[in-house]
Amino acid sequence: MKKIIFGLALVVSLVGGANAASGGIAWDKAPSKTNDLVSLQNGAKVFVNYCLNCHSAAFMRFNRLKDIGLTDQQIKDNLLFTTDKVGETMKAAIDPRQAKEWFGANPPDLTVIARSRAGAGGSGADYLYTYMRTYYADDTKATGWNNLAFPNVGMPHVLWELQGKRVPIFETVVNHGHEEKVFKGWQQVTPGTMSPAQYDQTVGDLVNYLQWMGEPAQNTRVRVGVWVLLFLAVLTLFAWRLNAAFWKDVK
């Protein structure tokens, strides 16, 4: 139940996060590792354990995870719920009717969440990476949490046990005669089960998986595109030389 409650927390933030983030801090650059199978596999595990309890990925089937190096047996043993099958889509564990009754709306689908959250601050992956790393304890909020990337966020910290509790350090500066609070760093209040570096890597893996899930064929598309461009370059060279040979005697 605890994971279900924490997982449902993504509803508010992911729906309006990109726009709200414009009032927060600048987005950090997310690590781009969609070719890193180990990162993708760990991100898939985090997604299933912390997100899939409440959020579906209706356009992604479990067996598509074979594209990131997992076998059917590994998917069954590590990523499936008891009643799920490898060929099924990633359905949320929560009953949609109960979710609507309890919270007023069903949690949004996360299949293309990384693609849909791009904005002036960067890519959707940049937003998600920044958002999941800038939670802080705030006793003035009903949930006990706030977020620098999404001020006054309405959800608690999904991964707080991993990151621990911390609060931001602000410095008051005068800008054009007005006092402003400028973020300077973090103060750890309660340690998490991971070090800061480990937590950042875990979030990076999760965001990496969300980015891959939005377009599983992206790496293939890039590879094919490179070969197509090389082929066209060679074809252009041959066409140019052939054209020169045909017209060499024409004055």
C-alpha positions in Angstrom: 0.0 0.0 0.0 2.9 2.4 0.8 4.3 2.0 -2.7 0.9 2.5 -4.2 0.4 5.8 -2.4 3.9 6.9 -3.3 3.5 5.8 -6.9 0.2 7.7 -7.3 2.1 10.8 -6.3 3.3 11.2 -9.8 -0.2 12.1 -11.0 -0.1 15.7 -10.1 3.5 16.5 -10.9 3.8 14.7 -14.3 0.6 16.1 -15.6 1.5 19.8 -15.2 5.2 19.5 -14.3 6.8 21.0 -17.4 4.8 24.2 -17.2 5.2 24.5 -13.4 8.9 24.0 -13.7 9.2 27.3 -15.4 8.7 28.9 -12.0 11.4 26.8 -10.4 15.2 26.2 -10.9 16.9 25.5 -14.2 16.8 21.9 -15.4 19.9 19.8 -15.1 21.0 17.8 -18.1 19.9 14.2 -17.9 22.5 11.6 -18.8 21.7 10.2 -22.3 22.3 6.5 -22.1 19.6 4.9 -24.2 22.3 2.5 -25.6 23.3 1.4 -22.1 21.5 -1.9 -21.5 22.5 -2.2 -17.8 21.1 1.3 -17.2 17.9 0.5 -19.1 17.4 -2.7 -17.2 17.9 -1.0 -13.8 15.5 1.8 -14.9 12.9 -0.8 -15.9 13.2 -2.4 -12.4 12.7 1.0 -10.7 9.8 1.8 -12.9 8.0 -1.5 -12.1 8.7 -1.2 -8.4 7.8 2.5 -7.9 5.7 3.6 -10.8 3.7 0.7 -12.2 1.7 0.3 -9.0 -0.5 3.2 -10.0 0.6 4.3 -13.5 0.2 2.2 -16.6 2.3 2.1 -19.7 -0.5 1.0 -22.0 1.6 1.2 -25.2 4.5 -1.0 -23.9 4.4 -4.7 -23.6 6.6 -6.6 -21.2 8.1 -8.7 -23.9 9.4 -5.6 -25.6 12.0 -5.5 -22.7 13.8 -8.2 -24.6 15.1 -5.3 -26.7 17.1 -4.2 -23.7 18.7 -7.6 -23.1 16.2 -9.3 -20.9 14.9 -12.8 -21.5 11.3 -14.0 -21.0 12.3 -15.8 -17.9 14.1 -12.8 -16.4 11.0 -10.7 -17.1 8.8 -13.2 -15.5 11.0 -13.6 -12.4 11.8 -10.0 -11.8 9.3 -7.6 -13.4 5.9 -9.3 -13.6 3.1 -9.3 -11.0 1.5 -12.6 -10.2 -1.3 -12.4 -12.7 0.6 -10.7 -15.5 1.9 -12.4 -18.7 5.0 -11.5 -20.7 2.9 -10.6 -23.8 0.6 -8.2 -21.9 0.9 -4.5 -21.8 2.1 -2.8 -18.6 -1.0 -2.3 -16.6 -1.2 -0.5 -13.3 -1.7 -2.6 -10.2 -4.3 -0.3 -8.9 -8.0 -0.7 -9.9 -8.9 2.3 -12.2 -12.4 2.5 -10.6 -10.9 2.6 -7.1 -8.3 5.2 -8.2 -11.0 7.4 -9.6 -13.1 7.0 -6.5 -10.2 7.6 -4.1 -8.5 10.4 -5.9 -11.0 11.8 -8.4 -9.0 10.8 -11.5 -7.0 7.9 -12.9 -3.2 8.2 -12.8 -1.9 9.2 -16.3 -0.2 6.8 -18.6 3.6 7.1 -18.6 4.5 5.5 -21.9 5.5 8.7 -23.6 5.9 11.0 -20.5 9.6 11.7 -21.3 8.7 12.9 -24.8 5.8 15.0 -23.7 7.5 17.0 -21.0 10.0 18.9 -23.2 10.0 22.7 -22.7 12.1 25.8 -22.9 14.2 24.5 -20.1 15.3 21.4 -22.0 14.1 18.0 -23.0 11.5 16.0 -21.2 14.3 13.8 -19.8 16.0 16.9 -18.4 12.8 17.9 -16.6 12.2 14.4 -15.1 15.8 14.1 -14.0 15.7 17.5 -12.3 12.3 16.9 -10.8 13.1 13.6 -9.2 16.3 15.0 -7.6 15.0 18.3 -6.2 12.5 17.1 -3.6 12.8 18.5 -0.1 11.0 18.1 3.2 8.5 20.9 3.8 6.3 20.8 7.0 4.1 23.5 5.6 2.7 21.2 2.9 0.0 18.7 3.5 2.2 15.9 2.0 5.3 17.1 3.9 7.2 17.6 0.6 8.0 20.3 -1.9 10.1 20.5 -5.0 12.4 23.1 -6.5 11.7 22.2 -10.1 7.9 22.2 -9.4 7.2 24.6 -6.5 4.2 23.7 -4.4 4.0 20.3 -5.9 1.0 18.3 -4.8 2.7 14.9 -4.4 5.0 13.4 -1.9 8.5 12.1 -2.7 8.2 8.8 -4.4 11.8 7.7 -3.8 12.4 9.4 -0.4 13.5 6.2 1.3 16.4 6.0 -1.3 17.4 9.6 -1.1 16.5 10.4 2.5 15.2 13.7 3.7 16.9 17.0 3.0 16.2 20.7 2.9 17.5 23.4 0.5 19.8 26.2 1.6 18.9 29.6 0.3 20.8 32.9 0.3 19.0 36.2 0.3 20.2 38.6 -2.3 19.1 42.1 -3.4 18.2 42.3 -7.1 17.1 45.7 -8.4 16.0 46.8 -4.9 14.1 43.6 -4.2 15.1 40.7 -1.9 15.2 37.3 -3.5 16.1 33.9 -2.2 18.7 32.1 -4.3 19.2 28.3 -4.0 22.8 27.5 -2.9 22.8 23.8 -2.0 21.4 21.0 0.2 21.5 20.1 3.8 20.9 16.4 4.5 18.4 15.9 7.4 18.0 12.1 7.3 20.2 9.8 5.2 18.7 7.5 2.6 19.6 4.0 1.7 21.7 5.3 -1.2 24.5 7.8 -1.3 23.8 11.0 -3.3 25.8 9.7 -6.2 24.0 6.3 -6.2 20.6 8.1 -6.0 21.4 10.3 -9.0 22.5 7.3 -11.0 19.3 5.5 -10.1 17.2 8.4 -11.1 19.2 8.7 -14.3 18.5 5.0 -15.0 14.8 5.5 -14.4 14.7 8.6 -16.7 16.8 6.7 -19.3 14.2 3.9 -19.3 11.3 6.4 -19.6 13.0 8.0 -22.5 13.6 4.7 -24.2 10.1 3.5 -23.5 8.7 6.6 -25.4 10.4 5.3 -28.6 12.0 1.9 -28.3 13.1 2.0 -31.9 15.0 5.3 -31.5 18.5 3.6 -31.4 17.7 1.5 -34.5 16.4 4.6 -36.2 19.6 6.5 -35.5 21.8 3.6 -36.7 19.8 3.1 -39.9 19.8 6.9 -40.5 23.6 7.0 -40.3 23.9 4.2 -42.9 21.3 5.9 -45.1 23.3 9.1 -45.1 26.5 7.3 -45.9 24.9 5.5 -48.7 23.5 8.7 -50.1 26.9 10.4 -49.9 28.5 7.5 -51.8 25.7 7.5 -54.4 26.1 11.3 -54.8 29.8 10.9 -55.5 29.1 8.2 -58.1 26.4 10.3 -59.7 28.7 13.3 -59.9 31.5 11.4 -61.5 29.1 9.7 -63.9 27.6 13.0 -64.9 31.1 14.4 -65.5 32.0 11.4 -67.7 28.8 11.8 -69.8 29.3 15.5 -70.5 33.1 15.7 -70.7 33.1 16.0 -74.6 30.3 18.6 -74.6 31.7 22.1 -75.2 
